[in-house]
Amino acid sequence: MYTILAQAMPNQTIMTVLLYVGIIGVFWFFMIRPQQKKRKDQQSFIENLKNGDAVSTIGGVHGRIVSVDELTVTLEVDRGVKMVFDKTAISREVTAKVPEKAV
């Protein structure tokens, strides 16, 4: 009886290891990899900020970039109103859409 159990154990162990490797692979492919790509894209966006870009902050403030320093960005949110933000506070670029006239 022990010989039958001893012969069955290596196959069961291999299947268990393959199952765990598969679970880790799926977890990495669907959870970790997209987050890394998103973080890389955001870092590239922050590094390529330039004067005149219309952006939005993580707090929802919209404005146009007036100046870009090493760690900060100055936004003009209204005529003559300038605010200084940390570069990491810039969330996304905002493109102004002109509404189409109804015909």
CORRAFEN-V90118 format. One record per backbone hydrogen bond with DSSP energy under -1.0 kcal/mol. CO is the residue of the C=O (numbers start at 1). NH is the residue of the N-H. E is the energy in kcal/mol with one decimal. If there is no record, write none. Layout:
BEGIN
co=CO nh=NH e=E
co=CO nh=NH e=E
END
This chain:
BEGIN
co=1 nh=5 e=-1.8
co=2 nh=6 e=-2.4
co=3 nh=7 e=-1.7
co=4 nh=8 e=-1.5
co=5 nh=9 e=-1.6
co=8 nh=12 e=-1.7
co=9 nh=13 e=-2.6
co=10 nh=14 e=-2.4
co=11 nh=15 e=-2.1
co=12 nh=16 e=-2.2
co=13 nh=17 e=-2.4
co=14 nh=18 e=-2.6
co=15 nh=19 e=-2.2
co=16 nh=20 e=-2.3
co=17 nh=21 e=-2.5
co=18 nh=22 e=-2.3
co=19 nh=23 e=-2.4
co=20 nh=24 e=-2.5
co=21 nh=25 e=-2.4
co=22 nh=26 e=-2.5
co=23 nh=27 e=-2.5
co=24 nh=28 e=-2.5
co=25 nh=29 e=-2.6
co=26 nh=30 e=-2.4
co=27 nh=31 e=-2.0
co=27 nh=32 e=-1.1
co=28 nh=33 e=-2.7
co=31 nh=35 e=-1.1
co=32 nh=36 e=-2.3
co=33 nh=37 e=-2.1
co=34 nh=38 e=-2.4
co=35 nh=39 e=-2.5
co=36 nh=40 e=-2.2
co=37 nh=41 e=-2.4
co=38 nh=42 e=-2.3
co=39 nh=43 e=-2.3
co=40 nh=44 e=-2.2
co=41 nh=45 e=-2.2
co=42 nh=46 e=-2.4
co=43 nh=47 e=-2.1
co=44 nh=48 e=-1.3
co=46 nh=49 e=-1.1
co=50 nh=53 e=-1.6
co=53 nh=65 e=-2.6
co=54 nh=94 e=-3.2
co=55 nh=63 e=-2.1
co=56 nh=91 e=-2.5
co=56 nh=92 e=-1.5
co=57 nh=60 e=-1.4
co=61 nh=57 e=-2.0
co=63 nh=55 e=-2.7
co=64 nh=76 e=-2.9
co=65 nh=52 e=-2.7
co=67 nh=74 e=-2.7
co=71 nh=87 e=-2.6
co=72 nh=69 e=-3.0
co=73 nh=85 e=-3.2
co=74 nh=66 e=-3.4
co=74 nh=67 e=-1.2
co=75 nh=83 e=-2.9
co=76 nh=64 e=-1.9
co=78 nh=81 e=-2.1
co=81 nh=77 e=-1.9
co=81 nh=78 e=-1.1
co=83 nh=75 e=-3.3
co=85 nh=73 e=-3.1
co=86 nh=89 e=-1.8
co=87 nh=90 e=-1.6
co=89 nh=58 e=-2.4
co=92 nh=56 e=-2.6
END
